[in-house]
Amino acid sequence: MNKTKRQQFFARLQAENPNPTTELNYNSHFELLISVMLSAQATDKSVNKATALLYPIANTPQAILDLGEEGLKQYIKTIGLYNSKAQNVIKTCSLLLSEHGGEVPNERKALEALPGVGRKTANVILNTAFGQPTMAVDTHIFRLSNRTGLAKGKNVRQVEDQLVKNIPEQYMLDAHHWLILHGRYVCVARKPKCAICVVEDLCEYQEKEID
């Protein structure tokens, strides 16, 4: 996809959704961090359902530590991989208190040093919480980027680097949200909804579902 098409691609996504944001429910940087950690290989809907019960009881590092690992599991046991996630959340809360004064750090290195926080999670936090122009590539964005020709890559990091390079600067801050929502609801895995896609004519996918 050439530069002119990319410009039009994001201009249309912006026109359709001027103020995109995450579908995770949160009221603080800490809540966002925990929700993103819990969302790995799980739906935002399942995470929101669990945190709607958890956060009124415990929404600070100390409060979650006070719950303990077994106590935390009772709130998140409906989420996939909840055992390992509970371990990582407890360890992360401990580190936030001991090394960051209970605050979520706004630097990649510090975020990625937290248990259960990889590059993708760090990118989400840096972008959504701190307004940094990062690109978190999940399965939806990886699929959409390769399928449309927006950014080609054999792995997540290659696609991330290409997107950061290719996306026009004025759209970079919100690009993650536009792409993930488009991949989640329109450019879906098995049968993309090309007939209702606002960027269908810009897309380079060869097997479009127009009917």
C-alpha positions in Angstrom: 0.0 0.0 0.0 1.5 3.3 -1.1 1.8 6.5 1.0 -1.3 8.2 -0.6 -3.5 5.1 0.1 -2.2 4.9 3.7 -3.1 8.6 4.2 -6.6 8.0 2.9 -6.9 4.7 4.9 -6.4 6.5 8.3 -8.3 9.6 7.3 -11.4 7.4 6.7 -11.0 5.5 10.0 -10.7 8.8 11.8 -13.8 10.2 10.1 -15.7 7.1 11.1 -14.4 7.1 14.7 -12.8 10.4 15.7 -12.1 9.5 19.3 -11.2 5.8 19.5 -10.2 4.1 22.8 -9.7 0.8 24.4 -12.8 -1.3 25.2 -11.3 -2.3 28.5 -13.0 -0.5 31.5 -10.6 1.4 33.8 -10.3 4.5 35.9 -6.6 4.7 36.6 -3.3 3.8 35.0 -3.0 0.9 37.5 -6.4 -0.5 36.6 -5.5 -0.2 32.9 -2.2 -2.1 33.5 -4.0 -4.9 35.3 -6.8 -5.1 32.8 -4.3 -5.3 29.9 -2.3 -8.0 31.7 -5.5 -10.0 32.2 -6.6 -9.6 28.6 -3.8 -11.7 27.1 -5.5 -14.6 25.2 -8.8 -13.4 26.6 -11.6 -11.1 25.5 -12.0 -7.6 26.7 -15.6 -8.5 27.6 -14.5 -11.3 30.0 -11.9 -9.0 31.6 -14.4 -6.2 32.1 -16.8 -8.7 33.7 -14.2 -9.8 36.2 -12.7 -6.4 37.0 -16.2 -4.9 37.6 -16.2 -7.1 40.7 -12.5 -6.8 41.5 -11.8 -3.1 41.3 -14.5 -1.9 43.7 -12.8 -4.1 46.3 -9.1 -3.8 45.2 -7.8 -1.3 42.7 -4.4 -0.4 44.0 -1.2 -2.4 44.3 -1.5 -2.7 48.1 -5.1 -3.6 48.0 -4.5 -6.5 45.5 -1.5 -7.6 47.6 -3.8 -7.7 50.6 -6.2 -10.0 48.7 -3.3 -12.4 48.2 -2.9 -14.7 45.2 -5.7 -17.1 46.2 -8.0 -14.2 46.9 -7.3 -12.6 43.6 -8.0 -15.9 41.8 -11.6 -15.8 43.0 -12.2 -12.7 41.0 -10.4 -13.6 37.8 -11.0 -17.4 37.6 -13.4 -16.9 34.7 -10.5 -15.5 32.6 -8.2 -17.8 30.7 -4.8 -18.6 32.2 -6.0 -17.1 35.5 -3.5 -19.0 37.6 -0.4 -17.6 35.9 -2.0 -14.2 35.6 -2.7 -14.1 39.3 0.9 -14.9 40.1 2.2 -12.2 37.7 -0.3 -9.6 39.0 0.8 -10.2 42.6 4.5 -10.0 41.7 3.9 -6.8 39.6 2.0 -5.1 42.5 4.9 -5.9 44.8 7.4 -4.4 42.4 5.3 -1.3 41.8 5.3 -0.7 45.5 9.0 -1.4 46.1 10.4 0.2 43.0 7.9 2.8 41.7 6.1 4.2 44.7 2.9 2.3 43.7 2.7 4.2 40.4 2.8 2.7 36.9 6.0 3.7 35.2 5.9 5.5 31.9 9.1 4.1 30.4 9.3 0.9 28.3 12.2 -0.7 30.1 10.6 -0.3 33.5 7.2 -1.6 32.2 8.8 -4.7 30.5 10.6 -5.5 33.8 7.3 -6.1 35.4 6.2 -9.8 35.6 3.6 -10.6 32.9 4.3 -7.4 30.9 5.8 -7.9 27.5 6.3 -5.5 24.6 2.7 -5.5 23.5 1.3 -4.7 27.0 4.0 -2.1 27.4 3.0 -0.5 24.1 -0.7 -0.4 25.2 0.2 1.3 28.5 2.6 3.8 26.9 0.0 4.7 24.2 -3.3 4.6 26.1 -2.2 5.8 29.6 0.7 8.2 28.6 -0.1 9.3 25.1 3.0 8.0 23.5 2.8 7.1 19.7 3.4 3.4 20.1 1.9 0.5 18.2 0.8 -2.6 20.1 0.3 -5.4 17.5 -2.1 -8.1 18.6 -3.6 -10.9 16.4 -6.2 -8.6 14.9 -3.7 -5.9 13.9 -1.2 -8.5 12.6 -3.9 -10.1 10.4 -5.3 -6.8 9.1 -1.9 -5.3 8.4 -0.8 -8.2 6.3 -4.1 -8.7 4.6 -4.7 -5.1 3.5 -1.1 -4.5 2.6 -0.8 -1.8 5.2 2.3 -3.4 6.7 3.8 -6.8 5.8 5.7 -9.0 8.2 6.3 -12.6 9.2 6.1 -11.8 12.9 4.6 -9.3 15.3 7.7 -7.2 15.6 8.2 -6.9 11.9 4.6 -5.7 11.5 5.0 -3.3 14.4 8.2 -1.7 12.9 6.5 -1.4 9.5 3.4 0.3 10.9 5.5 2.7 13.0 7.4 3.6 9.8 4.3 3.7 7.4 1.5 5.3 9.5 1.3 9.1 8.9 2.4 11.0 12.0 -0.9 12.8 12.6 -2.6 9.4 12.9 0.0 7.5 14.9 -1.4 8.2 18.4 -4.8 6.7 17.7 -3.8 4.2 15.1 -3.6 1.2 17.5 -7.2 1.7 18.5 -8.5 2.2 15.0 -6.8 -0.9 13.7 -7.7 -3.2 16.6 -11.4 -2.2 16.4 -11.4 -2.6 12.6 -9.8 -6.0 12.9 -12.2 -7.0 15.7 -15.4 -6.0 14.0 -14.9 -5.6 10.3 -11.7 -7.2 9.0 -12.4 -10.4 10.9 -10.5 -13.6 10.6 -12.7 -16.1 8.8 -15.0 -13.9 6.6 -14.0 -10.3 6.5 -16.9 -7.9 6.2 -15.6 -6.2 3.1 -19.1 -5.0 1.9 -19.3 -2.6 4.9 -15.6 -1.7 5.1 -14.8 2.0 4.7 -11.4 1.3 3.3 -12.3 -1.6 1.0 -11.2 0.1 -2.2 -7.8 0.9 -0.7 -7.3 -2.6 0.6 -5.0 -5.0 -1.4 -6.6 -8.2 -0.2 -7.3 -10.5 -3.2 -10.1 -12.5 -1.8 -12.6 -9.9 -0.8 -16.1 -10.7 0.4 -18.1 -8.0 -1.3 -21.5 -9.8 -1.7 
